[in-house]
Amino acid sequence: MAVLGSLFFGGERSKFVFRYISFSEYPVGGTSHKILRHGIQNMRVKEFQPYDYGRKANRERYGADQPPNYRQDFGLLDVPVHFVAGAY
């Protein structure tokens, strides 16, 4: 799971939180299958976009056949972000 997390999000595998999760108790590491599928979708299309529900559901949710591309409007975001990290 640390390898997949590193591929999706980058960073050092040795410091990835998934190393400390019991996969015998939580087969997908405590996250939903949909989040994993969303990460795979973004890797496949090499874009940062919302979840792709399929053509019909995308039309209902996004008003288009494909999900919108977040990168196109990324410069419009003006929100302060604070990252906090610490050892477990």
TORDONU-225129 format. One line per 8 residues: number of its first residue (from 1); their letters; for each residue x, y, z of N, C-alpha, C, O. Coordinates in nm, 2 decimals. Example, Ala and Ser with C-alpha at 12.3 -4.5 7.8 and 13.67 -1.06 7.14 Angstrom:
2
1 = as = 1.32/-0.57/0.78/1.23/-0.45/0.78/1.32/-0.33/0.78/1.42/-0.33/0.85  1.28/-0.22/0.71/1.37/-0.11/0.71/1.29/0.00/0.79/1.34/0.11/0.80
END
This chain:
88
1 = mavlgslf = 0.08/-0.12/0.00/0.00/0.00/0.00/0.09/0.12/0.00/0.05/0.23/-0.06  0.20/0.12/0.07/0.29/0.23/0.07/0.34/0.26/-0.07/0.36/0.38/-0.11  0.37/0.16/-0.15/0.41/0.18/-0.29/0.30/0.25/-0.37/0.33/0.35/-0.44  0.18/0.20/-0.36/0.07/0.27/-0.43/0.05/0.41/-0.38/0.03/0.50/-0.46  0.05/0.44/-0.25/0.04/0.57/-0.20/0.15/0.66/-0.25/0.13/0.78/-0.28  0.27/0.61/-0.26/0.39/0.68/-0.31/0.37/0.72/-0.45/0.40/0.83/-0.50  0.31/0.63/-0.53/0.28/0.65/-0.67/0.18/0.76/-0.69/0.19/0.85/-0.77  0.07/0.75/-0.61/-0.04/0.85/-0.62/0.00/0.99/-0.57/-0.02/1.09/-0.64
9 = fggerskf = 0.07/0.99/-0.45/0.09/1.12/-0.39/0.23/1.16/-0.38/0.26/1.28/-0.34  0.33/1.08/-0.41/0.47/1.11/-0.40/0.52/1.09/-0.26/0.44/1.05/-0.17  0.64/1.12/-0.24/0.70/1.12/-0.10/0.77/0.99/-0.08/0.77/0.90/-0.16  0.84/0.98/0.04/0.92/0.86/0.07/0.83/0.75/0.12/0.74/0.77/0.21  0.85/0.63/0.07/0.77/0.52/0.11/0.79/0.48/0.25/0.70/0.44/0.32  0.91/0.50/0.30/0.95/0.46/0.44/0.87/0.55/0.54/0.86/0.50/0.65  0.82/0.66/0.50/0.75/0.75/0.60/0.60/0.75/0.57/0.53/0.83/0.64  0.56/0.67/0.48/0.41/0.67/0.45/0.33/0.60/0.55/0.37/0.50/0.61
17 = vfryisfs = 0.22/0.66/0.59/0.13/0.62/0.69/0.08/0.47/0.67/0.05/0.40/0.77  0.06/0.43/0.55/0.01/0.30/0.52/0.10/0.19/0.58/0.05/0.07/0.59  0.22/0.21/0.61/0.31/0.11/0.66/0.26/0.06/0.80/0.29/-0.05/0.84  0.18/0.14/0.87/0.14/0.11/1.01/0.00/0.06/1.02/-0.06/0.06/1.13  -0.07/0.03/0.91/-0.20/-0.02/0.91/-0.21/-0.17/0.89/-0.14/-0.22/0.81  -0.29/-0.24/0.97/-0.30/-0.38/0.96/-0.39/-0.42/0.85/-0.52/-0.39/0.86  -0.34/-0.47/0.74/-0.42/-0.50/0.62/-0.50/-0.63/0.64/-0.58/-0.67/0.56  -0.46/-0.71/0.75/-0.55/-0.83/0.78/-0.68/-0.78/0.84/-0.78/-0.85/0.82
25 = eypvggts = -0.68/-0.67/0.91/-0.80/-0.62/0.97/-0.87/-0.52/0.87/-1.00/-0.52/0.87  -0.80/-0.45/0.80/-0.85/-0.35/0.71/-0.79/-0.37/0.57/-0.69/-0.31/0.54  -0.86/-0.45/0.48/-0.79/-0.49/0.35/-0.76/-0.37/0.26/-0.66/-0.38/0.19  -0.83/-0.26/0.27/-0.79/-0.14/0.18/-0.73/-0.03/0.27/-0.74/0.08/0.23  -0.68/-0.07/0.38/-0.61/0.03/0.47/-0.70/0.14/0.53/-0.65/0.24/0.56  -0.83/0.11/0.55/-0.91/0.20/0.62/-0.97/0.31/0.52/-1.04/0.40/0.57  -0.94/0.30/0.39/-1.00/0.39/0.30/-1.10/0.32/0.21/-1.10/0.20/0.20  -1.18/0.40/0.14/-1.28/0.34/0.05/-1.22/0.30/-0.08/-1.12/0.35/-0.13
33 = hkilrhgi = -1.29/0.20/-0.14/-1.25/0.16/-0.28/-1.26/0.27/-0.38/-1.19/0.28/-0.47  -1.36/0.36/-0.36/-1.38/0.47/-0.45/-1.26/0.56/-0.45/-1.23/0.61/-0.56  -1.21/0.59/-0.34/-1.09/0.68/-0.33/-0.97/0.61/-0.40/-0.90/0.68/-0.48  -0.95/0.48/-0.39/-0.85/0.41/-0.46/-0.87/0.42/-0.61/-0.78/0.44/-0.69  -1.00/0.40/-0.65/-1.03/0.40/-0.79/-1.01/0.54/-0.85/-0.97/0.56/-0.96  -1.05/0.64/-0.77/-1.02/0.78/-0.81/-0.88/0.81/-0.84/-0.84/0.87/-0.94  -0.79/0.76/-0.75/-0.65/0.78/-0.77/-0.60/0.71/-0.89/-0.52/0.77/-0.97  -0.65/0.59/-0.92/-0.61/0.52/-1.04/-0.66/0.59/-1.17/-0.59/0.60/-1.26
41 = qnmrvkef = -0.78/0.65/-1.16/-0.83/0.73/-1.27/-0.74/0.84/-1.30/-0.71/0.87/-1.42  -0.70/0.92/-1.20/-0.62/1.03/-1.22/-0.48/0.99/-1.27/-0.42/1.06/-1.36  -0.43/0.88/-1.23/-0.30/0.83/-1.28/-0.32/0.80/-1.43/-0.23/0.83/-1.51  -0.43/0.73/-1.46/-0.45/0.69/-1.60/-0.46/0.80/-1.70/-0.40/0.80/-1.81  -0.54/0.91/-1.66/-0.56/1.02/-1.75/-0.45/1.13/-1.74/-0.44/1.22/-1.81  -0.37/1.11/-1.63/-0.26/1.21/-1.60/-0.31/1.35/-1.59/-0.25/1.45/-1.63  -0.42/1.36/-1.52/-0.49/1.49/-1.49/-0.53/1.49/-1.35/-0.55/1.38/-1.28  -0.56/1.61/-1.30/-0.62/1.62/-1.16/-0.77/1.66/-1.18/-0.80/1.78/-1.22
49 = qpydygrk = -0.85/1.57/-1.17/-0.99/1.59/-1.20/-1.08/1.52/-1.09/-1.03/1.42/-1.02  -1.21/1.55/-1.08/-1.30/1.48/-0.99/-1.32/1.34/-1.04/-1.28/1.30/-1.15  -1.39/1.26/-0.96/-1.42/1.12/-0.99/-1.50/1.11/-1.12/-1.59/1.19/-1.15  -1.46/1.02/-1.21/-1.53/0.99/-1.33/-1.63/0.88/-1.31/-1.60/0.77/-1.29  -1.76/0.92/-1.32/-1.87/0.83/-1.29/-1.92/0.76/-1.42/-2.00/0.67/-1.41  -1.86/0.80/-1.53/-1.91/0.74/-1.66/-1.99/0.85/-1.73/-2.03/0.95/-1.67  -2.00/0.84/-1.86/-2.06/0.95/-1.94/-2.20/1.00/-1.89/-2.21/1.12/-1.88  -2.29/0.91/-1.87/-2.42/0.95/-1.83/-2.43/1.02/-1.70/-2.48/1.13/-1.68
57 = anreryga = -2.36/0.96/-1.60/-2.36/1.02/-1.46/-2.28/1.15/-1.46/-2.31/1.24/-1.39  -2.17/1.16/-1.54/-2.09/1.28/-1.55/-2.18/1.40/-1.60/-2.17/1.51/-1.56  -2.26/1.37/-1.70/-2.35/1.47/-1.75/-2.44/1.53/-1.65/-2.47/1.65/-1.64  -2.49/1.44/-1.56/-2.58/1.48/-1.45/-2.51/1.56/-1.35/-2.56/1.66/-1.30  -2.39/1.52/-1.31/-2.31/1.58/-1.21/-2.24/1.70/-1.25/-2.24/1.81/-1.18  -2.17/1.69/-1.37/-2.08/1.80/-1.41/-2.13/1.88/-1.53/-2.07/1.98/-1.56  -2.23/1.83/-1.60/-2.28/1.90/-1.71/-2.20/1.87/-1.84/-2.21/1.95/-1.94  -2.12/1.77/-1.83/-2.03/1.73/-1.95/-2.00/1.58/-1.94/-2.02/1.52/-1.84
65 = dqppnyrq = -1.96/1.53/-2.06/-1.93/1.39/-2.07/-1.81/1.35/-1.98/-1.81/1.24/-1.92  -1.71/1.44/-1.97/-1.59/1.41/-1.89/-1.59/1.50/-1.77/-1.65/1.61/-1.77  -1.52/1.45/-1.66/-1.51/1.54/-1.54/-1.43/1.66/-1.57/-1.34/1.66/-1.66  -1.45/1.78/-1.51/-1.37/1.90/-1.53/-1.23/1.88/-1.49/-1.20/1.79/-1.40  -1.14/1.95/-1.55/-1.00/1.94/-1.52/-0.97/2.05/-1.42/-0.98/2.17/-1.45  -0.93/2.01/-1.29/-0.90/2.11/-1.19/-0.78/2.20/-1.22/-0.77/2.31/-1.18  -0.69/2.15/-1.30/-0.56/2.22/-1.33/-0.59/2.35/-1.41/-0.52/2.45/-1.40  -0.70/2.34/-1.50/-0.73/2.46/-1.58/-0.77/2.58/-1.49/-0.74/2.69/-1.53
73 = dfglldvp = -0.83/2.56/-1.38/-0.88/2.66/-1.30/-0.80/2.68/-1.17/-0.84/2.75/-1.08  -0.69/2.61/-1.16/-0.61/2.61/-1.03/-0.56/2.75/-0.99/-0.56/2.78/-0.87  -0.53/2.83/-1.09/-0.48/2.96/-1.06/-0.59/3.05/-1.00/-0.56/3.16/-0.94  -0.72/3.01/-1.01/-0.83/3.09/-0.96/-0.84/3.07/-0.81/-0.91/3.15/-0.74  -0.78/2.97/-0.76/-0.80/2.94/-0.61/-0.71/3.04/-0.53/-0.59/3.06/-0.56  -0.78/3.10/-0.44/-0.71/3.19/-0.35/-0.75/3.16/-0.21/-0.82/3.24/-0.14  -0.70/3.05/-0.16/-0.74/3.00/-0.03/-0.61/2.97/0.05/-0.52/2.90/0.00  -0.60/3.03/0.17/-0.48/3.00/0.25/-0.48/2.85/0.29/-0.58/2.80/0.33
81 = vhfvagay = -0.37/2.79/0.28/-0.35/2.65/0.32/-0.24/2.64/0.42/-0.13/2.69/0.40  -0.26/2.56/0.52/-0.16/2.54/0.62/-0.14/2.39/0.63/-0.23/2.31/0.66  -0.01/2.35/0.62/0.02/2.21/0.63/0.08/2.19/0.77/0.17/2.26/0.81  0.03/2.09/0.84/0.08/2.05/0.97/0.12/1.91/0.97/0.04/1.82/0.92  0.24/1.88/1.01/0.29/1.74/1.02/0.35/1.71/1.15/0.40/1.80/1.22  0.36/1.59/1.18/0.43/1.55/1.31/0.45/1.40/1.31/0.39/1.33/1.23  0.53/1.36/1.40/0.56/1.22/1.41/0.44/1.15/1.49/0.37/1.22/1.56  0.42/1.03/1.46/0.31/0.96/1.52/0.33/0.94/1.66/0.25/0.88/1.74
END
